[in-house]
Amino acid sequence: QEPLVESGGGLVQTGGSLRLSCEASSFSGYVMGWFRQAPGKARETVAIISANGESSNYAAPVKGRFTISRDTAKNTIYLQMNNLKPEDTAVYLCAARGLSAVEFHYWGQGTQVTVSS
């Protein structure tokens, strides 16, 4: 199974935008999610998208600013992040779970997002 590989992180000013990508060639048909972990804080869910890409849900702090999507032809998951805030600073991780699984058990290494004030 090919690993999940995130990219697209970086340093951006408050109010800026970034688009994260997650290469997920081995995870067609899986529920996919973006999570984040800031220093000293627990990992938190950011957004989840269904296996067919037709439904998604978001954590309250990012709703209206972030959009999760998936390109099934490219087996890639995206997270478009707009109007970024300093509190969005974290390592962002892509994860996958099977349709019958309860937990996400396939994880990428993460990509750092830093938002300066």
BELKAVEN-V870543 format. One record per backbone hydrogen bond with DSSP energy under -0.5 kcal/mol. NH is the residue of the N-H (numbers start at 0). CO is the residue of the C=O. Records with the same first field share a line. If there is no record, write none. Layout:
NH=CO, CO
This chain:
4=22
6=20
9=111
11=113
13=115
14=83
15=12
17=80
19=78
20=6
21=76
22=4
23=21, 74
26=23
29=26
30=96
31=48
32=94
33=46
34=92
35=43
36=90
40=37
43=35
45=33
46=33
47=56
48=31
49=54
52=49
56=47
58=45
61=58
62=58, 59
64=61
65=61
66=79
68=77
70=75
71=69
74=70
75=70
76=21
77=68
78=19
79=66
80=17, 78
81=64, 79
82=14
83=15
87=84
88=85
89=112
90=36
91=89, 110
92=34
94=32
95=105
96=30
100=97
104=95, 102
105=95
107=93
108=3
110=91
112=89
113=9
115=11, 113
